């Protein structure tokens, strides 16, 4: 299942996200969206996890959590 992670700090790296979500289950992909011109984070990412139960646990644990001084939002990505 694909998750949309929003309101990320510009300082949060793809590795940070992968590590954060791996605490809640297996992460198959993690893509931090970068600005093409500056190479800086646009403040959102997509994380894929194969297990529905782990996805629900990650959403419950991480939605509205503070990461790098930003309160992130986590939800299922639109298909």
C-alpha positions in Angstrom: 0.0 0.0 0.0 1.2 3.5 -0.9 1.3 6.2 1.8 1.5 9.9 1.3 3.6 11.7 3.8 3.2 15.5 3.9 4.4 18.5 5.8 8.0 17.2 6.0 10.8 19.4 7.2 13.2 20.3 4.4 15.9 18.7 6.6 14.2 15.3 6.6 16.1 12.9 4.2 14.8 9.8 2.4 17.0 7.7 4.7 15.3 9.3 7.8 11.9 8.5 6.4 12.8 4.9 5.5 14.2 4.4 9.1 11.1 6.0 10.7 8.6 3.8 8.8 10.8 0.7 9.1 10.1 0.9 12.8 6.5 -0.1 11.9 7.1 -2.7 9.3 8.7 -3.6 6.0 9.2 -0.6 3.6 9.5 -1.6 -0.1 10.0 1.9 -1.5 10.5 5.4 -0.2 10.5 8.4 -2.5 11.2 11.9 -1.2 9.9 14.4 -3.8 12.7 16.8 -4.8 12.5 20.2 -6.6 14.2 19.7 -10.0 15.9 23.0 -10.0 17.2 23.2 -6.4 17.4 19.5 -5.5 15.7 20.4 -2.2 12.8 18.5 -0.7 9.4 19.7 -1.7 8.1 18.6 1.8 6.3 15.4 0.8 7.1 11.8 0.1 5.6 8.5 -0.9 6.3 5.3 1.2 5.2 1.9 0.2 4.6 -0.9 2.7 3.2 -4.4 1.6 1.4 -5.3 4.8 -2.0 -3.7 5.5 -1.8 -4.2 9.3 1.7 -2.5 9.3 0.4 0.3 7.2 -2.5 1.0 9.5 -0.1 0.9 12.5 2.3 3.3 10.8 -0.6 5.7 10.0 -1.9 5.6 13.6 1.6 6.1 15.1 3.0 8.7 12.7 0.1 10.9 11.5 0.5 14.2 13.4 3.8 13.1 14.8 6.6 15.6 15.1 9.6 14.8 12.9 12.5 17.3 12.5 10.3 20.0 14.2 7.5 19.5 11.7 4.1 17.9 12.5 3.8 15.4 9.6 0.6 14.1 8.1 0.4 10.5 6.9 -2.5 8.9 4.9 -3.1 6.4 2.2 -2.1 7.8 -1.2 -4.9 8.1 -3.8 -4.6 5.3 -6.3 
